[in-house]
């Protein structure tokens, strides 16, 4: 595998990366050596991420840009912010972390995103789209207030420009500061192919078709009507017309000087233009055209797959898929099947058709599928409008990104009893991506909202039944959360049947049980192991699959609380404000003084790592939970429950 044609292909040459320990080393390189450096960076990324997984395609696309940035600017004095920051691996390599790249996204290793506590060169931490311009503008304003003169550079992909916060920041730049640099990295992709008017607009910036047409017509005119006077008139006409029709007027009206578009893989030109921009005391935007996945053929052919990829074979680009369908795949298939029977079913997402597997729905029902780009808030209210007109919108967004929709879920959906179906993929732990992507807060944010139904399935078969349940809820909004990755491999129902709203189920009803294990969603498989471990210690336990977060099955839970010495809730969510808290509040309302032990993630931002490592670290293995239960039982007086 040869990711790029190396300038040293004819004879061996020493590794340049071995001598890169800081941006100063990048600046010291002769210009003629920069293509070799770019080649070595790509080779390192391709080979390293084949073992660790990570965001390969985005980083391959910004190699030359990052080299040019660190040759022109001086971090940490100058501030370089990356929107989302999954494309910051090259920045990490060039800022003294090359020796730790094998640890990226591994437990205790480098984060897959910029992280302020990881390096002084990481000016701002990120993980969600649309934050770079606003944060960078705040830094520029702080610089101006302090009378300093460092540069602030925000690097954002074209997909981020569909995000409301990016547009709000653009609106404020000219009125806030006179020294600010935006780099628009235009590769026509976020995770999937970009959609919408802004995507088309950026294409027009590259092509400027109206001006091209005008120029061609003017040339024809000049050829047929020769003469200096006529030629001068035509040229004046072209200049005036370009100022009217050029899409560059958008940025001009915002007070930004536009540069580009230029080839984002031409290091020499990038460096020259960046030095030019840095000399001028004005807000500016540099538009670069890059190729996502550049230098690695499998990634260029399939940038969606290699946006965020697991382990893969370098030679073929093949990845290992699991033995079972993922929850996302089951969701996409089941929803597409439901739409065959119900023409009111619609599917929506925010730039994530492949991630949520709504690409399955899109293929079968293209006219009933909507991708709004990176605009989660708009997606939520757009769904409300559809629901107000009698349709059944299913909005699928990762839990961590659905956080942006809380206001819309409350104010637009719940307050008006609009039956939008909010489908939260990647709920719970998203192990390798870390705290910016864990879906550990959605229950706490949503369960206080009136009129909302919220549920979580124990397996993929129950997911299908819960989707059928949602389809029958037409008088209020509802939400479902389901985890990342493979399901349990259970058989899917051919005709999923709705579950009565608010009805839990006893998976194991143990006569004379001392402990009641009330598990939510994917914690049910842990509950089975915990029950077996407790049985080995002579402690009988019953097992309840909660199913519903709101409304709770109060009759079932009160029965368990009345029969057992200890009620234990298990959830893939932070304990603070979560499912266990809801059970505790219910017991209090019912004036039941049952002993309750809530098991879940701590009131903290959980780091990145493999699932088993994080569960071990935070005491969420079956063995650790069993020990906590036994210790709690010892602290409860035997007469307390009599």
N, C-alpha and C positions, 0 to 999 in steps of 0.2 A: 504494500500500500504506500503510495506516494501522495500525500495530501496536496502538495504544491510542487511545482518545478523549482528546485532549489538553485540558487545562484552558485552554489558550490558543488554542483552535481558532477563536474568533470574531475575534481580532485578533493580529497578530504580537507575539511577546515575545522578549526577548533570551535567548540560550542560557545556561542555568544551568551546564551542564557546562564551559563555557569558563572559569568562575571556580572550578572545583573543582581545587585543587592539593594538598590534604591533607584529612584528616578534620576539621580545624578549620573548613574552609570548609563542610563538610556541617553541622556543628553550628550555624554562624552563619545558616543559611537560616531564614527564617520558616516555620512549620509549613504555612502555606497553599501554599507553593511546592513542597512535597515531591512531590505527584502529578506535577507537571511534570518534576521531576528524574527520577522513575521512568520517565516516558515517554521522555525524552531518552536515558537509559541503554539502554532497550530498543531504541530506534531505532539507536543506535550499535552495539549487539551484532548486530542483525539485518543491518545493512548491512556491517559490518566482516567478520563471519564468512562472509558470502556470497562473499568473495574469499579468505579465509585458511583457511576450514574451522575446525572446533572443536566444543566442547561447547555447543551453542546452547540446547537445551531446558532443561538443568539450571540454566543461568544466568538465563534468562528467569523461572524460577520463584522465584528468591531475591532479586529486585531490592529489594523493600520490606524484606525481612529485613536485607539488608546495609546499607541506608540507616539503618534503626533501630539496628542494632548500632553503627555509627560515630557516631550521635548520642548514644548512651547511654554507650558505653565510649571509652576513650582509648588507642588504639594509638600507639606500640609498648609503652607502659607496661603496659596491659592486654593479655592474650594471647587472640587469637581463632584457633582452629584449625578447619580445614575437613576433614572426613573425605573421603578420596579427593582432594578439592580441585579436581576438574574444574569445580566450581561457584564458583570463586574469581575469575572474571573481573570481576564487579561490585566485589568487594573491591579488585581491582587498579585499577579505574577511580577509585574513591573515595580511593585512597591515593597519588595523584600519578603514576599511570602512564597516564592517559587519552591523552596525546599519543603513546604508543608502542603503543596497542592494534592498530594496523595491522600491527605486527610479530609479533603473537602466533602462536606455533608456527612462526615462520619462522626460518631460519638466522640466528643472532646476535641474535634478538629475544626478546620475552617468552616465558617458559615457559607452557604450558597448564595448569600446576599451581602451587601455592604453592612458593616456593623461597627458602630462607633467604638465599642469597647475592644474590638479586635485590632484596630490599627489607627494611628493618628492620621493616616492618609484617607480613611473613610470618613468623609465630612458629615455624612448623614446616612442613617440606617433606613432601609426600605424593604419592600416585599410586595406592596400593592402598587398598582399603576396610578399615575396622575399626581404624585406627590412632589416630584423633583422641582418643577418650576415655582411652586408656591414656597417651598422650603428655601430654595436658592434665592428667591426674591426677598425673603425675610433676612437671609444672611447679608444680602447686598444692602438692604436698608440699615442693618446693624453696623455694617462697615462704614456707611456714609455718616451715620450718627456719631461714630467713634473717630471720624476723621482719618481713617486708614485708606489704603489704596490697592488692596489685593483684588484679584479677579475672582468672579464667581461664574462657574460654567455649569449649565444644566443640560444633560444629555437625555433626550427622550425619543422613543420610537414613534413612528407615525400612528401606531395604534393608540398610544397614550393621548393623542390629540382629540380623540373622541370622548375623553373623560372630562366631566364637567369641571373638576378642579383645575385642570390644565387650561381650559378656556377662560376660567375666572382669573387665573394668574396672568395670562396673556393680556387680559383687559386692564390689568393694574401696573404692568411693567413701566410704561412710559411715564406714568404719573408718580412713580415711586422712586426711580433711580435713573441716572444717566449712564450707568456703566454696568452692563449685564450681557451675558452671552448665552444664547440657546442654540443647541445643536440638534437639528431634526434628523434623526437616523431613519431614513426612508427605505424600508425593505419590503413594504406592502404586506407585512405579517405582524400579528401580535403573537398569539399561539396558532390560531387558524388564520386563513386569508382575511385581511381587513375588509370591512364592509362600510357602506354608507357614503354620504356626500363628501365628508372630509377625505376619505380614501380616494374618491374620484378626483377631488381637488388637488391632492398631492400628485396624482398622476398627471394632472393638467399642468402643474408646475414643471414637471419634467418635459412635457411635450409642447405646451403652449400652442395648441393646434390652430387656434384662431389667428395668431400672429403668423404662423407658418403659412397658412392659407393666404393671408393678406400679402405676405412677402412674395409668394409665388405669383399671385395676380399682378403685383406691381412689376415684377420682372417681365412678365408677359407684356404688360402695358409699355414698359420701356423698350422692349425689343421691337414692338410694332410702331411705336411713335418716338423715334429717336430725337435727340436734341437736349442740350444742356438745361434749358429752362424747364422742359417737361420733366426731366430726370430730377431736378431739384424739387419741383412741386411734389412729385411722387414720394421722394424720400421724406419730405416734411409730413406728408399724409401718413406714411407708415409710422413715423415717430409719434405723432399725435394719437393715432389709432391704437398703438401698442400701450400707451399710458392709460387708455380707457378700457381695453379688453384684457390686459395682462392680469393673471391671477395673483401676481405679486402685490397688487393693490391692497389685498387683504391684510398683509403684514405691514404695509406702509401706513394704512389707516390706524393700525394699532401702535404706531410710533416706533416700529422696529425696522432697521436697515436690513434688507434681505441680500444674502450672498448665496449664489448657487443657481441650480443644483450642480454639484461637482461629484466626481468619482470618489467614493469613500474608501476605495482600496488603493488610491494613489497617494502614498505617504508624502512624497515631496510636495505635491500640490496642497495636500491638507495642511502641512506644516506652514507653507507660505501664506495661505489664506488665513490660518489661525493667527499668525504673527501680525498680519495686516489688521485683522479685527481687534486684536489685543491693543494695538497702538491707538485706536480711535476711541474717543470718550462718548460712546453712544450705545443704546440697547441694540443688539444685533441678533439675527438668526442665520445660522449657516445650515443650508439644506444639503445633505449628502445622500448619495444613492449607494446602497450596499446590497450584498447578496447574502441572505441568511444561509448559514451552513457552508460558506465559501471555503474551498480547499479540501472538502471531504465529500465525495460524490454521493454516498447514501444520504447525507444530510441535505445536500442541495436538491436531490430528487424528492425527498420527503421531509421538508422542514417542520411540519406539524409533529411527526413522530419524534424527531430529534430536538424539538424545542426543550422538552424535559424528558429525558430518557433514562431507563435503568441500565443495567450492565448489557453490553453488546459485544459482538465479535467484530474486531476492527476490519478484517479483510472483507467480510460480507455485509456488515451492518445489521446482521440479524440479531434480534433480541429474544430472550427466553420468555414465553408467556406461561402463565400458571395453568394448572390443570382445570380450574373452574372459571366460570364467568365472573366478571367483576360485578359489584353492585351497580355500577354505572351502566354496564352493558345490559343487565337485567332491566334496569329502569328504562333505558332507551327502547328495548324490544317490547316491553310490556305496554309502554305508553303508545307506541306505534300500533300495537294490536288493539288497544282500546279505541284508538282513533278510527279503526276500521268499522267499529260498531256505533260510534258516536261522532257525528260530523261537527259537533260543537267543540270537540277537544282540539286545543291549539298548544304548540310548544314554543317556548321562548328561552333565549339565553343571552348572555353578555360576552360575546367574543369567545365562547367556549363550546362550540358544537361537538368537537371531538373529545374534549375532556369530560363533558357530561354525557357523552354518547348520544346526544340528540342528532348527530349526523345520521344515525339509523332512522330516526323519525323523519329527518329532512329528505332522505332518499325516497321514502315511501309516501310522504305527504308534503311535497315542497311548497305548496301554496298555503299551508297551515303552519309553517315554521317561520320564526322571526329571530334573526340575530341582530341586535342593536349596537354591537360594538362594546367597547369598555365603558359602559354607561349603566351601571346597575340601578341607580336611582330612577333613571328614565324607564328602564325595563319594568320596574315595579309599578310605576304609575301608568305606563302604557298598558300593562296587564289589567290594571283597575278599569281603564277605559274599555277594554275588550269585555271584561266581566259585566260592566254596567249595561252592555248591549246584548247580554244573554249568552256570551261565549264562555268556554271553560279553559282559561289559560293556565298552563303548567309552566312556571318559571323556574328553570334549573340553574342554580348558581352555587359555587362552592360556599360552604358555610362561612369561611373567613372573609369572602367578598360580600356575602349577604349582609354582613354587619352594616354596610353602607345603606341598606334599605330599611333600617329599623323605623325611621320616621315615616316612610311611605307605608309600611305594613300597619303601623298604628293609625296614622292620620287619614290615609286614603282608603285602605282596605278595611280594617277593623271598624273604624268609626262609621263607615257607610254600609257595613255588612256585605261587602263585595266578595264573592266567592273566588278569589284568586288562590291557586294552589302553589305554595312556595316549597320548592324541592331543594333541600340543602345537601349537596354532595360533599364528600370529604368531611363530614361531621365527626368530631372526636379528634384523635391524634393523626396528624399528617407527618409521620416520623422524620424523614430525612430533610424536610423543608424547614422545620423548626417553628419558632414562636409566631412568625408572621403568617404562617399558613395552617397552624393547628385550628381546628374548629371546636374550641373548648368553651365558648362563651355564648352560644346561640340560645340555649335554654334560658339562661339568666336574663338575656335581653328580651326574649319574646314572651315568656310565660306570664308576665305581668299585664300583657295587653288583653283587654276584655274581648270577648266574642271569638277568640282564636282557638282552633283545635290544633293540637300538636302531638305528634306520634313518632315512634321509632320501631322498626321491625327487628325481630331476633335473627332472621335469616332472609335470603333472597326470595323464598316462596312467600313469606309474610309481607315482603315489600310489594309483591304483585297484588296481594289482597288489600293492602293499605292504599294502593293507588286506586283500586276499585272503590274503596271506602271514600276516598277523596272525591271521586267522580260523582258520588251521590250527595255530597255536601254542597248545597246550592244557596244557602242563606247566610253564609259567613266565610271568612277566609280560613284556610287550614295550612299546616306546615308539616313536612316530614323530613327527618334527618336520617342519613345513612352513611356508613363509613367508606373510607377509601379502600380500594383493593378487592381481592377475591372474596366471594361468599363461601358458604360452607359446603357447596356442591350438592345441595338438596335438589330434588326434582321440583320443577316449576309447575304450578297448577295450570291445566289447560283452560279452565274457566275460573279465574280468580273470583272468590266470593267476598263481598264487603264484610268488614268486622263491625259489630255494633260499637258506635262511638262511646269511648270511655270504658270499654270492657277489657279487663285483664284476663289472664288465664293461669290456672295452676298447672305447672309442668310436672310437679311432684308434690303430692299432698300427703305428708308424713303424719300419721296419727301420733299424737303426743309430742310433736316437734318442739324442741327448745328454741330453735332459731328459725326465723322466716327470712329467706333470701329473696329480696325484691329486685330483680335485675331489669335493666333497660337496654334494649337493642343488643349489640354485639357483646355486652357483658354477660349475656345468658350462658355462653359457652364456658366462661370462667366460673359462673355459679354452679355448673354441673361438677366441675373439679373441686370447688370449695366444699360442696355438700359431701362428696366422697371423702375428702380429707377430714371433715368434721365427724363423719360416721366412724372413721377409724379411731377417733378419740372418744367414741361413745356419746357424741352429741348429735341427736337426730335433727334434721333440718328440712323444712319444706321449701319449695322453689316456685316463685311466681314470676311470670313474664309480664311486666307492667304494661307494655304496649303503648299506653297513652300517658303523656306528660300533663296534658290538659285536654279534657277534664280527667282527673284521676278516678280510678275505680275505688271510691271510698268504701263501699260495702265490703269488697274483697280485702282491702288493706286493714280496715277496722277489725274484721274477723281474724286476720292473721295477728294483729296486735293484741287481741284479746286472748288468743290461744298460746302465744309463744312468749318466752322471757325476753327475747331480743329481736327487734326488727332491723334488718340490715339492707340498706339500699346500695346498689352498684350501678355506676354510670361512667361512661366515657366522656366526661365533662368535668369542669372544675366543681368542687363541692360547694363553693360560695354561690348561693343563689340558684343552684341547680335542681335536679330532680329530687334529691334527698331533702333539700330545703322545702320543696313543695309538699313532700310527705309530712315533714315536721309541722308545717303550718296547718295542714289538714288535721293532724292529730290534736293540735292545740285548739282548733275551732270546735272539734268534737269533744273537747274536755277529757281526752284520753291521755293519761300520764304513762304511756308506754316508753320503754327504753329503746332508743333509736341510735344506730351507728351508720353514719353516711360515709361511703367509700367512693372516692373519685380522685381527680387530679388536684394538686394543691392550689392554694390561692397565690399563684405565681405564674410567670411566663416560662413554660416548659421548653427546654433546650431541644436541639436536634439530635438524632441518633436512631438506631434501630429500635423497633417497638419493644423487643424483649429487654433491651438495655435500659430503656426509659421506664418500663414497668418495674424492673428490678431496682432501679435507683429510687423510685418513688413509692416503693412498697405496694405495688399493684399486681403482684403475682398471686396465684391461688394460695401458695404456701404462706406468703407474708400476710395476706388477708385473713387466712384461717387463724394465724397466730393472734392477730388483732381481735378477732371475734372471741377466741378463748380467753384472752386477757380481759376483755370487756365483761364476759360472763362472770369471771372471778370477782369482778368489782361490784356486781349486782347482788345485793342481799337476797338470799333464797326466799325470804318472805315478801320481797318487794312486789312480786307479781301475784301474790295470793289475794 
